């Protein structure tokens, strides 16, 4: 066989595979369209029943029958959609009625499935239909290794008021990815009393390796009652903890926050100083202007950048401080002041955020 013949065979094989791929895509699309067309009347029927039920014009048994006629994923989608429109005791009544449905029991059993998409269906179902008897299942799903399951399970905390689940979510928090952590923060805000109590207890564990991540999360809550805990941790021996404290205090405008940041802006670790200067800019207390002028001479470039950006938040007083630094005797402060003063308002808004 010559090389020309070999290349021809390879080209033909690739052409056949390409045609097969196009046919597969077309078939997949055709199957999805036919399935959607077949299920569309059932979805419309469910929406009609749910609407009548929400107005008190249909019994809950009619809703249960309409859900049972749908494939499980479609039924879960319908429940999730309507749970955002109907709440309170009426929805709790439907959730209790769903406990006796065979398909709902099968979905609950999937909390232990080896397939993550089955566990996801279970978590999504429990996020809108969980009762106090589902705490054990939700606890297991909160500790799942798949981020999608963790996100769906966290939503359940809005429906089931359980200190056990809140504690478990907080215990799991330091091991989650940034995106999941941010979503947890938005969900746990709705369970504030239990969350705040547990966070205040965790703040007392000074040797806990999870403390930096917990402080980062607590800062997202922006709850004033946590401010005292942050200021207390400003003298923590671990630099990462002090960094997170300096970052969080910018969201708590208070004289004690300014005092703690004034201490942290002189920290031996430059990430702490950088976050402290950033937070002083967010609070923009006139008393912190001297500290930011001094930070503009910091040996670390990042600290000088943060100090320059922070000064732009002080209006005319901050701009005057930058103009003075631009003609001052400190070379690095002059360079940074010139850089900040040369930025456009749009760039300043982006960098100083």
MODELLER restraints for C-alpha pairs under 7 A, 6 or more apart:
rsr = mdl.restraints
at = mdl.atoms
rsr.add(forms.Gaussian(group=physical.xy_distance, feature=features.Distance(at['CA:42:A'], at['CA:70:A']), mean=6.89, stdev=0.5))
rsr.add(forms.Gaussian(group=physical.xy_distance, feature=features.Distance(at['CA:46:A'], at['CA:66:A']), mean=5.63, stdev=0.5))
rsr.add(forms.Gaussian(group=physical.xy_distance, feature=features.Distance(at['CA:46:A'], at['CA:67:A']), mean=6.94, stdev=0.5))
rsr.add(forms.Gaussian(group=physical.xy_distance, feature=features.Distance(at['CA:49:A'], at['CA:58:A']), mean=6.97, stdev=0.5))
rsr.add(forms.Gaussian(group=physical.xy_distance, feature=features.Distance(at['CA:49:A'], at['CA:63:A']), mean=6.01, stdev=0.5))
rsr.add(forms.Gaussian(group=physical.xy_distance, feature=features.Distance(at['CA:50:A'], at['CA:63:A']), mean=6.37, stdev=0.5))
rsr.add(forms.Gaussian(group=physical.xy_distance, feature=features.Distance(at['CA:52:A'], at['CA:58:A']), mean=5.39, stdev=0.5))
rsr.add(forms.Gaussian(group=physical.xy_distance, feature=features.Distance(at['CA:53:A'], at['CA:59:A']), mean=6.21, stdev=0.5))
rsr.add(forms.Gaussian(group=physical.xy_distance, feature=features.Distance(at['CA:53:A'], at['CA:60:A']), mean=6.73, stdev=0.5))
rsr.add(forms.Gaussian(group=physical.xy_distance, feature=features.Distance(at['CA:60:A'], at['CA:94:A']), mean=6.70, stdev=0.5))
rsr.add(forms.Gaussian(group=physical.xy_distance, feature=features.Distance(at['CA:67:A'], at['CA:75:A']), mean=5.46, stdev=0.5))
rsr.add(forms.Gaussian(group=physical.xy_distance, feature=features.Distance(at['CA:73:A'], at['CA:121:A']), mean=6.93, stdev=0.5))
rsr.add(forms.Gaussian(group=physical.xy_distance, feature=features.Distance(at['CA:76:A'], at['CA:125:A']), mean=5.79, stdev=0.5))
rsr.add(forms.Gaussian(group=physical.xy_distance, feature=features.Distance(at['CA:79:A'], at['CA:128:A']), mean=6.96, stdev=0.5))
rsr.add(forms.Gaussian(group=physical.xy_distance, feature=features.Distance(at['CA:80:A'], at['CA:128:A']), mean=6.23, stdev=0.5))
rsr.add(forms.Gaussian(group=physical.xy_distance, feature=features.Distance(at['CA:83:A'], at['CA:128:A']), mean=6.36, stdev=0.5))
rsr.add(forms.Gaussian(group=physical.xy_distance, feature=features.Distance(at['CA:95:A'], at['CA:129:A']), mean=4.63, stdev=0.5))
rsr.add(forms.Gaussian(group=physical.xy_distance, feature=features.Distance(at['CA:95:A'], at['CA:130:A']), mean=6.70, stdev=0.5))
rsr.add(forms.Gaussian(group=physical.xy_distance, feature=features.Distance(at['CA:96:A'], at['CA:131:A']), mean=6.94, stdev=0.5))
rsr.add(forms.Gaussian(group=physical.xy_distance, feature=features.Distance(at['CA:98:A'], at['CA:104:A']), mean=6.36, stdev=0.5))
rsr.add(forms.Gaussian(group=physical.xy_distance, feature=features.Distance(at['CA:99:A'], at['CA:105:A']), mean=6.72, stdev=0.5))
rsr.add(forms.Gaussian(group=physical.xy_distance, feature=features.Distance(at['CA:107:A'], at['CA:122:A']), mean=5.32, stdev=0.5))
rsr.add(forms.Gaussian(group=physical.xy_distance, feature=features.Distance(at['CA:108:A'], at['CA:122:A']), mean=5.68, stdev=0.5))
rsr.add(forms.Gaussian(group=physical.xy_distance, feature=features.Distance(at['CA:110:A'], at['CA:118:A']), mean=5.77, stdev=0.5))
rsr.add(forms.Gaussian(group=physical.xy_distance, feature=features.Distance(at['CA:110:A'], at['CA:119:A']), mean=5.54, stdev=0.5))
rsr.add(forms.Gaussian(group=physical.xy_distance, feature=features.Distance(at['CA:110:A'], at['CA:122:A']), mean=5.96, stdev=0.5))
rsr.add(forms.Gaussian(group=physical.xy_distance, feature=features.Distance(at['CA:111:A'], at['CA:119:A']), mean=4.97, stdev=0.5))
rsr.add(forms.Gaussian(group=physical.xy_distance, feature=features.Distance(at['CA:111:A'], at['CA:122:A']), mean=5.81, stdev=0.5))
rsr.add(forms.Gaussian(group=physical.xy_distance, feature=features.Distance(at['CA:111:A'], at['CA:137:A']), mean=6.35, stdev=0.5))
rsr.add(forms.Gaussian(group=physical.xy_distance, feature=features.Distance(at['CA:111:A'], at['CA:141:A']), mean=6.77, stdev=0.5))
rsr.add(forms.Gaussian(group=physical.xy_distance, feature=features.Distance(at['CA:112:A'], at['CA:119:A']), mean=6.93, stdev=0.5))
rsr.add(forms.Gaussian(group=physical.xy_distance, feature=features.Distance(at['CA:113:A'], at['CA:119:A']), mean=6.03, stdev=0.5))
rsr.add(forms.Gaussian(group=physical.xy_distance, feature=features.Distance(at['CA:119:A'], at['CA:149:A']), mean=6.61, stdev=0.5))
rsr.add(forms.Gaussian(group=physical.xy_distance, feature=features.Distance(at['CA:120:A'], at['CA:148:A']), mean=6.83, stdev=0.5))
rsr.add(forms.Gaussian(group=physical.xy_distance, feature=features.Distance(at['CA:120:A'], at['CA:149:A']), mean=4.87, stdev=0.5))
rsr.add(forms.Gaussian(group=physical.xy_distance, feature=features.Distance(at['CA:120:A'], at['CA:152:A']), mean=6.97, stdev=0.5))
rsr.add(forms.Gaussian(group=physical.xy_distance, feature=features.Distance(at['CA:123:A'], at['CA:141:A']), mean=6.78, stdev=0.5))
rsr.add(forms.Gaussian(group=physical.xy_distance, feature=features.Distance(at['CA:123:A'], at['CA:149:A']), mean=6.28, stdev=0.5))
rsr.add(forms.Gaussian(group=physical.xy_distance, feature=features.Distance(at['CA:123:A'], at['CA:152:A']), mean=5.39, stdev=0.5))
rsr.add(forms.Gaussian(group=physical.xy_distance, feature=features.Distance(at['CA:123:A'], at['CA:153:A']), mean=4.99, stdev=0.5))
rsr.add(forms.Gaussian(group=physical.xy_distance, feature=features.Distance(at['CA:124:A'], at['CA:152:A']), mean=5.40, stdev=0.5))
rsr.add(forms.Gaussian(group=physical.xy_distance, feature=features.Distance(at['CA:124:A'], at['CA:153:A']), mean=6.97, stdev=0.5))
rsr.add(forms.Gaussian(group=physical.xy_distance, feature=features.Distance(at['CA:126:A'], at['CA:156:A']), mean=6.27, stdev=0.5))
rsr.add(forms.Gaussian(group=physical.xy_distance, feature=features.Distance(at['CA:127:A'], at['CA:152:A']), mean=6.59, stdev=0.5))
rsr.add(forms.Gaussian(group=physical.xy_distance, feature=features.Distance(at['CA:127:A'], at['CA:153:A']), mean=6.32, stdev=0.5))
rsr.add(forms.Gaussian(group=physical.xy_distance, feature=features.Distance(at['CA:127:A'], at['CA:155:A']), mean=5.40, stdev=0.5))
rsr.add(forms.Gaussian(group=physical.xy_distance, feature=features.Distance(at['CA:127:A'], at['CA:156:A']), mean=3.96, stdev=0.5))
rsr.add(forms.Gaussian(group=physical.xy_distance, feature=features.Distance(at['CA:127:A'], at['CA:159:A']), mean=6.89, stdev=0.5))
rsr.add(forms.Gaussian(group=physical.xy_distance, feature=features.Distance(at['CA:128:A'], at['CA:156:A']), mean=6.85, stdev=0.5))
rsr.add(forms.Gaussian(group=physical.xy_distance, feature=features.Distance(at['CA:128:A'], at['CA:159:A']), mean=6.84, stdev=0.5))
rsr.add(forms.Gaussian(group=physical.xy_distance, feature=features.Distance(at['CA:130:A'], at['CA:159:A']), mean=6.95, stdev=0.5))
rsr.add(forms.Gaussian(group=physical.xy_distance, feature=features.Distance(at['CA:130:A'], at['CA:160:A']), mean=6.81, stdev=0.5))
rsr.add(forms.Gaussian(group=physical.xy_distance, feature=features.Distance(at['CA:131:A'], at['CA:160:A']), mean=6.55, stdev=0.5))
rsr.add(forms.Gaussian(group=physical.xy_distance, feature=features.Distance(at['CA:132:A'], at['CA:160:A']), mean=6.67, stdev=0.5))
rsr.add(forms.Gaussian(group=physical.xy_distance, feature=features.Distance(at['CA:138:A'], at['CA:153:A']), mean=6.24, stdev=0.5))
rsr.add(forms.Gaussian(group=physical.xy_distance, feature=features.Distance(at['CA:139:A'], at['CA:165:A']), mean=6.18, stdev=0.5))
rsr.add(forms.Gaussian(group=physical.xy_distance, feature=features.Distance(at['CA:139:A'], at['CA:168:A']), mean=6.97, stdev=0.5))
rsr.add(forms.Gaussian(group=physical.xy_distance, feature=features.Distance(at['CA:141:A'], at['CA:149:A']), mean=6.57, stdev=0.5))
rsr.add(forms.Gaussian(group=physical.xy_distance, feature=features.Distance(at['CA:141:A'], at['CA:150:A']), mean=6.40, stdev=0.5))
rsr.add(forms.Gaussian(group=physical.xy_distance, feature=features.Distance(at['CA:141:A'], at['CA:153:A']), mean=5.87, stdev=0.5))
rsr.add(forms.Gaussian(group=physical.xy_distance, feature=features.Distance(at['CA:142:A'], at['CA:150:A']), mean=5.18, stdev=0.5))
rsr.add(forms.Gaussian(group=physical.xy_distance, feature=features.Distance(at['CA:142:A'], at['CA:153:A']), mean=5.55, stdev=0.5))
rsr.add(forms.Gaussian(group=physical.xy_distance, feature=features.Distance(at['CA:142:A'], at['CA:154:A']), mean=6.54, stdev=0.5))
rsr.add(forms.Gaussian(group=physical.xy_distance, feature=features.Distance(at['CA:142:A'], at['CA:169:A']), mean=6.62, stdev=0.5))
rsr.add(forms.Gaussian(group=physical.xy_distance, feature=features.Distance(at['CA:143:A'], at['CA:172:A']), mean=6.85, stdev=0.5))
rsr.add(forms.Gaussian(group=physical.xy_distance, feature=features.Distance(at['CA:144:A'], at['CA:150:A']), mean=6.09, stdev=0.5))
rsr.add(forms.Gaussian(group=physical.xy_distance, feature=features.Distance(at['CA:147:A'], at['CA:180:A']), mean=6.78, stdev=0.5))
rsr.add(forms.Gaussian(group=physical.xy_distance, feature=features.Distance(at['CA:151:A'], at['CA:180:A']), mean=6.34, stdev=0.5))
rsr.add(forms.Gaussian(group=physical.xy_distance, feature=features.Distance(at['CA:154:A'], at['CA:184:A']), mean=6.43, stdev=0.5))
rsr.add(forms.Gaussian(group=physical.xy_distance, feature=features.Distance(at['CA:154:A'], at['CA:187:A']), mean=6.81, stdev=0.5))
rsr.add(forms.Gaussian(group=physical.xy_distance, feature=features.Distance(at['CA:155:A'], at['CA:187:A']), mean=6.30, stdev=0.5))
rsr.add(forms.Gaussian(group=physical.xy_distance, feature=features.Distance(at['CA:158:A'], at['CA:187:A']), mean=6.88, stdev=0.5))
rsr.add(forms.Gaussian(group=physical.xy_distance, feature=features.Distance(at['CA:158:A'], at['CA:190:A']), mean=6.61, stdev=0.5))
rsr.add(forms.Gaussian(group=physical.xy_distance, feature=features.Distance(at['CA:163:A'], at['CA:194:A']), mean=5.98, stdev=0.5))
rsr.add(forms.Gaussian(group=physical.xy_distance, feature=features.Distance(at['CA:166:A'], at['CA:194:A']), mean=6.82, stdev=0.5))
rsr.add(forms.Gaussian(group=physical.xy_distance, feature=features.Distance(at['CA:166:A'], at['CA:195:A']), mean=6.43, stdev=0.5))
rsr.add(forms.Gaussian(group=physical.xy_distance, feature=features.Distance(at['CA:167:A'], at['CA:198:A']), mean=6.83, stdev=0.5))
rsr.add(forms.Gaussian(group=physical.xy_distance, feature=features.Distance(at['CA:173:A'], at['CA:181:A']), mean=6.37, stdev=0.5))
rsr.add(forms.Gaussian(group=physical.xy_distance, feature=features.Distance(at['CA:174:A'], at['CA:210:A']), mean=5.87, stdev=0.5))
rsr.add(forms.Gaussian(group=physical.xy_distance, feature=features.Distance(at['CA:174:A'], at['CA:213:A']), mean=5.26, stdev=0.5))
rsr.add(forms.Gaussian(group=physical.xy_distance, feature=features.Distance(at['CA:174:A'], at['CA:214:A']), mean=6.55, stdev=0.5))
rsr.add(forms.Gaussian(group=physical.xy_distance, feature=features.Distance(at['CA:185:A'], at['CA:217:A']), mean=6.54, stdev=0.5))
rsr.add(forms.Gaussian(group=physical.xy_distance, feature=features.Distance(at['CA:185:A'], at['CA:220:A']), mean=6.64, stdev=0.5))
rsr.add(forms.Gaussian(group=physical.xy_distance, feature=features.Distance(at['CA:185:A'], at['CA:221:A']), mean=6.73, stdev=0.5))
rsr.add(forms.Gaussian(group=physical.xy_distance, feature=features.Distance(at['CA:188:A'], at['CA:195:A']), mean=6.90, stdev=0.5))
rsr.add(forms.Gaussian(group=physical.xy_distance, feature=features.Distance(at['CA:189:A'], at['CA:221:A']), mean=6.37, stdev=0.5))
rsr.add(forms.Gaussian(group=physical.xy_distance, feature=features.Distance(at['CA:203:A'], at['CA:229:A']), mean=6.83, stdev=0.5))
rsr.add(forms.Gaussian(group=physical.xy_distance, feature=features.Distance(at['CA:211:A'], at['CA:241:A']), mean=6.79, stdev=0.5))
rsr.add(forms.Gaussian(group=physical.xy_distance, feature=features.Distance(at['CA:212:A'], at['CA:240:A']), mean=6.21, stdev=0.5))
rsr.add(forms.Gaussian(group=physical.xy_distance, feature=features.Distance(at['CA:212:A'], at['CA:241:A']), mean=4.80, stdev=0.5))
rsr.add(forms.Gaussian(group=physical.xy_distance, feature=features.Distance(at['CA:212:A'], at['CA:244:A']), mean=6.17, stdev=0.5))
rsr.add(forms.Gaussian(group=physical.xy_distance, feature=features.Distance(at['CA:215:A'], at['CA:244:A']), mean=6.19, stdev=0.5))
rsr.add(forms.Gaussian(group=physical.xy_distance, feature=features.Distance(at['CA:215:A'], at['CA:245:A']), mean=6.73, stdev=0.5))
rsr.add(forms.Gaussian(group=physical.xy_distance, feature=features.Distance(at['CA:216:A'], at['CA:244:A']), mean=5.77, stdev=0.5))
rsr.add(forms.Gaussian(group=physical.xy_distance, feature=features.Distance(at['CA:216:A'], at['CA:248:A']), mean=6.95, stdev=0.5))
rsr.add(forms.Gaussian(group=physical.xy_distance, feature=features.Distance(at['CA:219:A'], at['CA:248:A']), mean=4.75, stdev=0.5))
rsr.add(forms.Gaussian(group=physical.xy_distance, feature=features.Distance(at['CA:222:A'], at['CA:251:A']), mean=6.35, stdev=0.5))
rsr.add(forms.Gaussian(group=physical.xy_distance, feature=features.Distance(at['CA:224:A'], at['CA:252:A']), mean=6.81, stdev=0.5))
rsr.add(forms.Gaussian(group=physical.xy_distance, feature=features.Distance(at['CA:227:A'], at['CA:252:A']), mean=6.60, stdev=0.5))
rsr.add(forms.Gaussian(group=physical.xy_distance, feature=features.Distance(at['CA:230:A'], at['CA:245:A']), mean=5.73, stdev=0.5))
rsr.add(forms.Gaussian(group=physical.xy_distance, feature=features.Distance(at['CA:230:A'], at['CA:249:A']), mean=6.98, stdev=0.5))
rsr.add(forms.Gaussian(group=physical.xy_distance, feature=features.Distance(at['CA:231:A'], at['CA:257:A']), mean=6.56, stdev=0.5))
rsr.add(forms.Gaussian(group=physical.xy_distance, feature=features.Distance(at['CA:231:A'], at['CA:260:A']), mean=5.99, stdev=0.5))
rsr.add(forms.Gaussian(group=physical.xy_distance, feature=features.Distance(at['CA:233:A'], at['CA:242:A']), mean=6.96, stdev=0.5))
rsr.add(forms.Gaussian(group=physical.xy_distance, feature=features.Distance(at['CA:233:A'], at['CA:245:A']), mean=6.91, stdev=0.5))
rsr.add(forms.Gaussian(group=physical.xy_distance, feature=features.Distance(at['CA:234:A'], at['CA:242:A']), mean=5.53, stdev=0.5))
rsr.add(forms.Gaussian(group=physical.xy_distance, feature=features.Distance(at['CA:234:A'], at['CA:245:A']), mean=6.23, stdev=0.5))
rsr.add(forms.Gaussian(group=physical.xy_distance, feature=features.Distance(at['CA:234:A'], at['CA:260:A']), mean=6.51, stdev=0.5))
rsr.add(forms.Gaussian(group=physical.xy_distance, feature=features.Distance(at['CA:236:A'], at['CA:242:A']), mean=6.21, stdev=0.5))
rsr.add(forms.Gaussian(group=physical.xy_distance, feature=features.Distance(at['CA:239:A'], at['CA:269:A']), mean=6.66, stdev=0.5))
rsr.add(forms.Gaussian(group=physical.xy_distance, feature=features.Distance(at['CA:242:A'], at['CA:272:A']), mean=6.21, stdev=0.5))
rsr.add(forms.Gaussian(group=physical.xy_distance, feature=features.Distance(at['CA:243:A'], at['CA:271:A']), mean=6.26, stdev=0.5))
rsr.add(forms.Gaussian(group=physical.xy_distance, feature=features.Distance(at['CA:243:A'], at['CA:272:A']), mean=4.39, stdev=0.5))
rsr.add(forms.Gaussian(group=physical.xy_distance, feature=features.Distance(at['CA:243:A'], at['CA:275:A']), mean=6.38, stdev=0.5))
rsr.add(forms.Gaussian(group=physical.xy_distance, feature=features.Distance(at['CA:246:A'], at['CA:261:A']), mean=6.40, stdev=0.5))
rsr.add(forms.Gaussian(group=physical.xy_distance, feature=features.Distance(at['CA:246:A'], at['CA:264:A']), mean=6.89, stdev=0.5))
rsr.add(forms.Gaussian(group=physical.xy_distance, feature=features.Distance(at['CA:246:A'], at['CA:272:A']), mean=6.47, stdev=0.5))
rsr.add(forms.Gaussian(group=physical.xy_distance, feature=features.Distance(at['CA:246:A'], at['CA:275:A']), mean=5.47, stdev=0.5))
rsr.add(forms.Gaussian(group=physical.xy_distance, feature=features.Distance(at['CA:246:A'], at['CA:276:A']), mean=4.85, stdev=0.5))
rsr.add(forms.Gaussian(group=physical.xy_distance, feature=features.Distance(at['CA:246:A'], at['CA:279:A']), mean=6.75, stdev=0.5))
rsr.add(forms.Gaussian(group=physical.xy_distance, feature=features.Distance(at['CA:247:A'], at['CA:275:A']), mean=5.14, stdev=0.5))
rsr.add(forms.Gaussian(group=physical.xy_distance, feature=features.Distance(at['CA:247:A'], at['CA:276:A']), mean=6.48, stdev=0.5))
rsr.add(forms.Gaussian(group=physical.xy_distance, feature=features.Distance(at['CA:247:A'], at['CA:279:A']), mean=6.10, stdev=0.5))
rsr.add(forms.Gaussian(group=physical.xy_distance, feature=features.Distance(at['CA:249:A'], at['CA:257:A']), mean=5.93, stdev=0.5))
rsr.add(forms.Gaussian(group=physical.xy_distance, feature=features.Distance(at['CA:249:A'], at['CA:279:A']), mean=6.46, stdev=0.5))
rsr.add(forms.Gaussian(group=physical.xy_distance, feature=features.Distance(at['CA:250:A'], at['CA:279:A']), mean=3.90, stdev=0.5))
rsr.add(forms.Gaussian(group=physical.xy_distance, feature=features.Distance(at['CA:250:A'], at['CA:280:A']), mean=6.40, stdev=0.5))
rsr.add(forms.Gaussian(group=physical.xy_distance, feature=features.Distance(at['CA:250:A'], at['CA:282:A']), mean=5.57, stdev=0.5))
rsr.add(forms.Gaussian(group=physical.xy_distance, feature=features.Distance(at['CA:250:A'], at['CA:283:A']), mean=5.93, stdev=0.5))
rsr.add(forms.Gaussian(group=physical.xy_distance, feature=features.Distance(at['CA:253:A'], at['CA:283:A']), mean=5.42, stdev=0.5))
rsr.add(forms.Gaussian(group=physical.xy_distance, feature=features.Distance(at['CA:258:A'], at['CA:280:A']), mean=6.88, stdev=0.5))
rsr.add(forms.Gaussian(group=physical.xy_distance, feature=features.Distance(at['CA:261:A'], at['CA:276:A']), mean=5.45, stdev=0.5))
rsr.add(forms.Gaussian(group=physical.xy_distance, feature=features.Distance(at['CA:261:A'], at['CA:280:A']), mean=6.81, stdev=0.5))
rsr.add(forms.Gaussian(group=physical.xy_distance, feature=features.Distance(at['CA:262:A'], at['CA:291:A']), mean=6.89, stdev=0.5))
rsr.add(forms.Gaussian(group=physical.xy_distance, feature=features.Distance(at['CA:264:A'], at['CA:272:A']), mean=6.50, stdev=0.5))
rsr.add(forms.Gaussian(group=physical.xy_distance, feature=features.Distance(at['CA:264:A'], at['CA:273:A']), mean=6.07, stdev=0.5))
rsr.add(forms.Gaussian(group=physical.xy_distance, feature=features.Distance(at['CA:264:A'], at['CA:276:A']), mean=5.96, stdev=0.5))
rsr.add(forms.Gaussian(group=physical.xy_distance, feature=features.Distance(at['CA:265:A'], at['CA:273:A']), mean=4.40, stdev=0.5))
rsr.add(forms.Gaussian(group=physical.xy_distance, feature=features.Distance(at['CA:265:A'], at['CA:276:A']), mean=5.19, stdev=0.5))
rsr.add(forms.Gaussian(group=physical.xy_distance, feature=features.Distance(at['CA:265:A'], at['CA:277:A']), mean=6.18, stdev=0.5))
rsr.add(forms.Gaussian(group=physical.xy_distance, feature=features.Distance(at['CA:266:A'], at['CA:273:A']), mean=6.26, stdev=0.5))
rsr.add(forms.Gaussian(group=physical.xy_distance, feature=features.Distance(at['CA:267:A'], at['CA:273:A']), mean=5.81, stdev=0.5))
rsr.add(forms.Gaussian(group=physical.xy_distance, feature=features.Distance(at['CA:270:A'], at['CA:300:A']), mean=6.79, stdev=0.5))
rsr.add(forms.Gaussian(group=physical.xy_distance, feature=features.Distance(at['CA:270:A'], at['CA:303:A']), mean=6.87, stdev=0.5))
rsr.add(forms.Gaussian(group=physical.xy_distance, feature=features.Distance(at['CA:273:A'], at['CA:303:A']), mean=6.32, stdev=0.5))
rsr.add(forms.Gaussian(group=physical.xy_distance, feature=features.Distance(at['CA:274:A'], at['CA:302:A']), mean=6.42, stdev=0.5))
rsr.add(forms.Gaussian(group=physical.xy_distance, feature=features.Distance(at['CA:274:A'], at['CA:303:A']), mean=4.42, stdev=0.5))
rsr.add(forms.Gaussian(group=physical.xy_distance, feature=features.Distance(at['CA:274:A'], at['CA:306:A']), mean=5.99, stdev=0.5))
rsr.add(forms.Gaussian(group=physical.xy_distance, feature=features.Distance(at['CA:277:A'], at['CA:292:A']), mean=6.60, stdev=0.5))
rsr.add(forms.Gaussian(group=physical.xy_distance, feature=features.Distance(at['CA:277:A'], at['CA:306:A']), mean=5.96, stdev=0.5))
rsr.add(forms.Gaussian(group=physical.xy_distance, feature=features.Distance(at['CA:277:A'], at['CA:307:A']), mean=5.45, stdev=0.5))
rsr.add(forms.Gaussian(group=physical.xy_distance, feature=features.Distance(at['CA:277:A'], at['CA:310:A']), mean=6.64, stdev=0.5))
rsr.add(forms.Gaussian(group=physical.xy_distance, feature=features.Distance(at['CA:278:A'], at['CA:306:A']), mean=5.51, stdev=0.5))
rsr.add(forms.Gaussian(group=physical.xy_distance, feature=features.Distance(at['CA:278:A'], at['CA:307:A']), mean=6.77, stdev=0.5))
rsr.add(forms.Gaussian(group=physical.xy_distance, feature=features.Distance(at['CA:278:A'], at['CA:310:A']), mean=5.77, stdev=0.5))
rsr.add(forms.Gaussian(group=physical.xy_distance, feature=features.Distance(at['CA:280:A'], at['CA:288:A']), mean=6.80, stdev=0.5))
rsr.add(forms.Gaussian(group=physical.xy_distance, feature=features.Distance(at['CA:280:A'], at['CA:310:A']), mean=6.92, stdev=0.5))
rsr.add(forms.Gaussian(group=physical.xy_distance, feature=features.Distance(at['CA:281:A'], at['CA:310:A']), mean=3.96, stdev=0.5))
rsr.add(forms.Gaussian(group=physical.xy_distance, feature=features.Distance(at['CA:281:A'], at['CA:311:A']), mean=6.37, stdev=0.5))
rsr.add(forms.Gaussian(group=physical.xy_distance, feature=features.Distance(at['CA:281:A'], at['CA:313:A']), mean=5.94, stdev=0.5))
rsr.add(forms.Gaussian(group=physical.xy_distance, feature=features.Distance(at['CA:284:A'], at['CA:313:A']), mean=6.44, stdev=0.5))
rsr.add(forms.Gaussian(group=physical.xy_distance, feature=features.Distance(at['CA:284:A'], at['CA:314:A']), mean=5.86, stdev=0.5))
rsr.add(forms.Gaussian(group=physical.xy_distance, feature=features.Distance(at['CA:292:A'], at['CA:307:A']), mean=5.54, stdev=0.5))
rsr.add(forms.Gaussian(group=physical.xy_distance, feature=features.Distance(at['CA:293:A'], at['CA:321:A']), mean=6.92, stdev=0.5))
rsr.add(forms.Gaussian(group=physical.xy_distance, feature=features.Distance(at['CA:295:A'], at['CA:303:A']), mean=6.70, stdev=0.5))
rsr.add(forms.Gaussian(group=physical.xy_distance, feature=features.Distance(at['CA:295:A'], at['CA:304:A']), mean=6.01, stdev=0.5))
rsr.add(forms.Gaussian(group=physical.xy_distance, feature=features.Distance(at['CA:295:A'], at['CA:307:A']), mean=5.82, stdev=0.5))
rsr.add(forms.Gaussian(group=physical.xy_distance, feature=features.Distance(at['CA:296:A'], at['CA:304:A']), mean=4.57, stdev=0.5))
rsr.add(forms.Gaussian(group=physical.xy_distance, feature=features.Distance(at['CA:296:A'], at['CA:307:A']), mean=5.47, stdev=0.5))
rsr.add(forms.Gaussian(group=physical.xy_distance, feature=features.Distance(at['CA:296:A'], at['CA:308:A']), mean=6.39, stdev=0.5))
rsr.add(forms.Gaussian(group=physical.xy_distance, feature=features.Distance(at['CA:296:A'], at['CA:333:A']), mean=5.46, stdev=0.5))
rsr.add(forms.Gaussian(group=physical.xy_distance, feature=features.Distance(at['CA:297:A'], at['CA:304:A']), mean=6.46, stdev=0.5))
rsr.add(forms.Gaussian(group=physical.xy_distance, feature=features.Distance(at['CA:297:A'], at['CA:332:A']), mean=6.59, stdev=0.5))
rsr.add(forms.Gaussian(group=physical.xy_distance, feature=features.Distance(at['CA:297:A'], at['CA:333:A']), mean=5.20, stdev=0.5))
rsr.add(forms.Gaussian(group=physical.xy_distance, feature=features.Distance(at['CA:298:A'], at['CA:304:A']), mean=5.79, stdev=0.5))
rsr.add(forms.Gaussian(group=physical.xy_distance, feature=features.Distance(at['CA:304:A'], at['CA:336:A']), mean=6.77, stdev=0.5))
rsr.add(forms.Gaussian(group=physical.xy_distance, feature=features.Distance(at['CA:305:A'], at['CA:336:A']), mean=6.64, stdev=0.5))
rsr.add(forms.Gaussian(group=physical.xy_distance, feature=features.Distance(at['CA:308:A'], at['CA:336:A']), mean=6.87, stdev=0.5))
rsr.add(forms.Gaussian(group=physical.xy_distance, feature=features.Distance(at['CA:308:A'], at['CA:337:A']), mean=6.45, stdev=0.5))
rsr.add(forms.Gaussian(group=physical.xy_distance, feature=features.Distance(at['CA:308:A'], at['CA:340:A']), mean=6.25, stdev=0.5))
rsr.add(forms.Gaussian(group=physical.xy_distance, feature=features.Distance(at['CA:309:A'], at['CA:340:A']), mean=6.84, stdev=0.5))
rsr.add(forms.Gaussian(group=physical.xy_distance, feature=features.Distance(at['CA:309:A'], at['CA:352:A']), mean=5.52, stdev=0.5))
rsr.add(forms.Gaussian(group=physical.xy_distance, feature=features.Distance(at['CA:310:A'], at['CA:352:A']), mean=6.99, stdev=0.5))
rsr.add(forms.Gaussian(group=physical.xy_distance, feature=features.Distance(at['CA:311:A'], at['CA:318:A']), mean=4.48, stdev=0.5))
rsr.add(forms.Gaussian(group=physical.xy_distance, feature=features.Distance(at['CA:311:A'], at['CA:319:A']), mean=6.80, stdev=0.5))
rsr.add(forms.Gaussian(group=physical.xy_distance, feature=features.Distance(at['CA:312:A'], at['CA:318:A']), mean=5.46, stdev=0.5))
rsr.add(forms.Gaussian(group=physical.xy_distance, feature=features.Distance(at['CA:312:A'], at['CA:319:A']), mean=6.11, stdev=0.5))
rsr.add(forms.Gaussian(group=physical.xy_distance, feature=features.Distance(at['CA:322:A'], at['CA:337:A']), mean=5.24, stdev=0.5))
rsr.add(forms.Gaussian(group=physical.xy_distance, feature=features.Distance(at['CA:325:A'], at['CA:333:A']), mean=5.96, stdev=0.5))
rsr.add(forms.Gaussian(group=physical.xy_distance, feature=features.Distance(at['CA:325:A'], at['CA:334:A']), mean=5.38, stdev=0.5))
rsr.add(forms.Gaussian(group=physical.xy_distance, feature=features.Distance(at['CA:325:A'], at['CA:337:A']), mean=6.15, stdev=0.5))
rsr.add(forms.Gaussian(group=physical.xy_distance, feature=features.Distance(at['CA:326:A'], at['CA:333:A']), mean=6.99, stdev=0.5))
rsr.add(forms.Gaussian(group=physical.xy_distance, feature=features.Distance(at['CA:326:A'], at['CA:334:A']), mean=4.18, stdev=0.5))
rsr.add(forms.Gaussian(group=physical.xy_distance, feature=features.Distance(at['CA:326:A'], at['CA:337:A']), mean=5.26, stdev=0.5))
rsr.add(forms.Gaussian(group=physical.xy_distance, feature=features.Distance(at['CA:326:A'], at['CA:338:A']), mean=5.87, stdev=0.5))
rsr.add(forms.Gaussian(group=physical.xy_distance, feature=features.Distance(at['CA:327:A'], at['CA:334:A']), mean=6.41, stdev=0.5))
rsr.add(forms.Gaussian(group=physical.xy_distance, feature=features.Distance(at['CA:328:A'], at['CA:334:A']), mean=6.45, stdev=0.5))
